[in-house]
Amino acid sequence: MEEGNYTIREIKPVLTAWLTEALLLMKRTPVPDEIAVHDIRVLMKKCRAIMKLISTHTDQAVFDREYFAFRDIGRSLTGLRESSVHRKTLKMLRKSHHELFSKLAGNEKIELLLEGDDLKQEVSQELMNSLDTARNLLSRTSFRIRFVSFGRQDQELLIEEVRKSFSAVTSLYLECRNNPKPSSLHRLRKRVKDLLYQLYFVRPLNPGAVKSLEKKLDGIAQNLGAFNDLAQLIKETGYSIDGEERTPEMDELMIVIRNRQDECLAKVWPVAFRIFCPGHNIDNIIGKGYRKDDFPDPAIIEASGKDNL
């Protein structure tokens, strides 16, 4: 059987395309709008996941240079993203708790978070400088990556990196299930996204099963993201159970937020258990490596394309 029948996607063209897309979004307006901010940050996360995937195909200096460039570009947009998310989250809560928010009228922190579209307001010179730096960094990185050689893709090494990502998520899942701290859940979300973005490249090995897994992982990441947004909102309000400025209205708001967080986790745990329960592995989804001298029969691939989760 020919090796090309089960070859994973070429990585460098995809990485180049994602960088080009991010650069176009960064240059479209002096201050990226809400949608552009989200899309650029996602693209940088995807690029970092790629760098982890090909870490065995490049030297440490190249890995560090590109990986941390992608990280810094994403971080430059954090302020714009967070202000927008806090506002959206509060407005979402207000829709179903009108009476509570009428009681919160006059609360300075809540009112400030609910104010108009921060991305349309005048931005600081510091932010403009940060965005200019990010654009220049992205331009240089996008240009430089075209001339970086990752060598010939070693399919077995790349699949092994996906296995490592799966194992990392499994370990974090177990940690979070036993002690669901916000910081641990945030790390779990990041590792789930790494695995999700890396699976795109091995999808040709078993399209049906891999796409099914990707859909489940995306749902987990979305719910963990909503949990984290609520956790960050709590921090932004400055609420503390021991705080002197506590009010019955803020106590009620915190309970509402905690209830929403519980709902998010209730959607995560059953799905995560079916995927990451200790003893499970990803070989049942993508195969055991598909060495060129050990390809499985096509009938086996077709059969395993069904969702085994």
Secondary structure, 3 states (H helix, E strand, C coil): CCHHHHCCCCHHHHHHHHHHHHHHHHHHCCCCCHHHHHHHHHHHHHHHHHHHHCHHHCCHHHHHHHHHHHHHHHHCCHHHHHHHHHHHHHHHHHHHCHHHHHHCCCCHHHHHHHCCCHHHCCCCHHHHHHHHHHHHHHHHHHHHHCCCCCCCCCHHHHHHHHHHHHHHHHHHHHHHHHCCCHHHHHHHHHHHHHHHHHHHHHHHHCHHHHHHHHHHHHHHHHHHHHHHHHHHHHHHHCCCCCCCCCCHHHHHHHHHHHHHHHHHHHHHHHHHHHHHCCCCCCHHHHCCCCCCCCCCCHHHHHHHCCCCC
